[in-house]
Amino acid sequence: MHYTFDIERGNFADAGQASSSVKRALKHLGVDPVSIKRTVVALFEAEINAIAHAYGGRIDVDIDDGKIVMVVADQGPGIPNIDLAMQEGWSTASPQVREMGYGAGMGLPNIKKNTDELKIETEVGVGTTVTMTVYLA
Amino acid sequence: MKISEIAKLIDGELVGAPADDTYEVRKAFASDLMSDVLRFSMEETVLITGLCNNQTMRTSEMSDLRVVVIGRDKQPDEEMLELAEELDITLIKSRYSIFKISGILYGAGIEPLY
């Protein structure tokens, strides 16, 4: 099963809609609650990251019997130093993002915690593609 | 503790989705930082927050929260209330500060998340 969603820069009003749709689909498919939780938390964090930092992008989610693969690809500033970005508490989020309750520098570490595989491809000035995989029990 | 009992203790008003009084709340987590809420398992937990916007609802949805206390007399707007109903999340509005709400619930036997 394949789902696609667009990401619009700074559109916090709609933030979470993609993750919400995926959550409903996984529930409908009878996926176990722990895998659903891990999947939607990782996707939600990635969605928020892209809305907060990028100029636009796309989310692709593939669900099959054994795994869920989520690809969040954005056009944006890229991540100059991935090691720093993976550190808990390190953030470049704007005050606006922080007012929304995000931007605490927990996003990427939390994505790593909730996925079985995480791949981050990034180019400064071009964009970032985050590929997250959750294996189903 | 039942949702209605929590509301009574903190002089709160129930809004959003109707309270499910078969739901037992055992733990609480207080945070305005949604990034932190997403880090933990929120089973049988009430979130106490002063952050009153749609992102509070979306984060609660992803965290499987069923009940959220909105403190500091913050007023959810129509859109937030509609989202709460759609996501089956009960909100308890309270004019008390987060510290006071936390103290009352802790004193009444609600456990900290950690």
Contacts between the chains, C-beta under 8 A, distances in Angstrom:
chain1	res1	chain2	res2	distance
A	12	B	54	7.6
A	12	B	55	6.6
A	13	B	54	6.5
A	15	B	54	7.9
A	15	B	55	6.6
A	15	B	58	6.4
A	16	B	54	7.8
A	16	B	55	7.3
A	16	B	58	3.2
A	16	B	59	7.8
A	16	B	61	7.0
A	16	B	62	7.1
A	19	B	58	7.6
A	19	B	62	6.0
A	20	B	58	7.0
A	20	B	61	6.1
A	23	B	61	7.2
A	23	B	62	7.2
A	33	B	64	7.8
A	37	B	41	7.6
A	37	B	62	7.8
A	37	B	63	7.9
A	37	B	64	6.4
A	40	B	62	4.9
A	41	B	38	5.3
A	41	B	62	5.5
A	41	B	63	7.4
A	44	B	38	6.9
A	44	B	58	7.2
A	44	B	59	7.6
A	44	B	62	4.7
A	45	B	38	6.4
A	100	B	34	7.4
A	100	B	53	6.8
A	100	B	55	5.0
A	101	B	32	6.2
A	101	B	33	5.8
A	101	B	34	3.5
A	101	B	35	7.0
A	101	B	51	4.7
A	101	B	53	7.6
A	101	B	55	5.5
A	101	B	56	6.9
A	101	B	59	7.0
A	102	B	33	7.9
A	102	B	34	5.8
A	102	B	35	5.3
A	102	B	55	7.3
A	103	B	35	7.2
A	104	B	33	5.3
A	104	B	35	3.9
A	104	B	36	6.6
A	105	B	35	7.7
A	106	B	35	4.2
A	106	B	36	6.7
A	106	B	38	7.3
A	106	B	39	6.2
A	107	B	35	6.7
A	110	B	35	7.4
A	110	B	38	5.9
A	110	B	39	5.7
A	113	B	39	7.8
